């Protein structure tokens, strides 16, 4: 009787990661945090990074006192029961407003993601005199590639990088870690044509690999005051290739529910 080989996957949250400010070099902070924990990178590793620290490093913090809401923002704010200045920022980040309900505005983000409130958040944003919010990175895929390049330059190693956020899903309550930026590993793995245990070819199976990794890493990151925004993933059993998060987005022509 043949036995399948043992397959393991390890995830390690980097401890005591420093608070991030605009202009910080995230690759340097990651390498410093790894060293402090007596950890080192190896080729094939994946670094999963929380969106908030990327947005902070890239200066995506916005003070609400400087935001002037438009008439449309005022109307939607009344409908949703939200701060009209936040709604104005939601509109600036959205390509389409899809649903409005008390407490939430669902939009198609300029990145193609369908998000509540355009992913704009105030949690874990340190007060700086004025009320502030944090927007998503301008181009998370570019941010991933940039961090990947800096790590390669510093170590000579090829590691994959994901930027993730906590996103809700249609038909399900609760949020899960979701990849919004990808570099160095497949976002989507096409398993169609492979045989199942009984030799039948898979007809429709496509694996959202980057989202599965994001969800696992999100368990270690936490959602509140944990302070663990970077997770090292080792042993991912899939081939690497250039990729971007856009491959995980269902084309609008195939959206059966909108």
Number of C-alpha atoms within 10 A of each C-alpha: 2 4 5 5 6 5 8 9 9 10 19 16 21 21 16 13 17 14 13 17 16 14 10 16 15 20 17 14 15 21 17 16 19 18 13 14 12 8 14 14 18 13 13 20 19 25 24 29 27 24 25 25 25 26 21 21 19 20 16 17 21 16 15 17 10 10 14 13 18 14 11 12 21 17 14 23 23 13 15 18 16 18 15 23 20 23 28 22 21 23 24 12 21 23 17 14 18 14 12 17 11 12 12 19 23 19 24 20 22 16 19 19 20 23 21 22 24 28 21 18 17 14 12 14 15 11 11 8 7 11 13 18 20 22 21 23 23 14 12 24 21 15 21 25 21 16 23 23 18 16 22 15 11 12 15 12 16 18 22 25 27 34 28 28 21 20 17 16 12 7 5 7 8 8 12 19 24 25 31 31 27 28 29 22 23 23 29 19 17 15 14 13 12 13 12 9 7 6 8 10 14 14 11 10 13 12 16 18 19 28 22 16 21 25 20 17 26 25 14 17 23 14 14 9 9 11 17 21 26 25 26 21 21 18 13 18 10 11 10 15 12 12 17 24 24 18 14 20 14 11 10 10 7 8 8 6 6 7
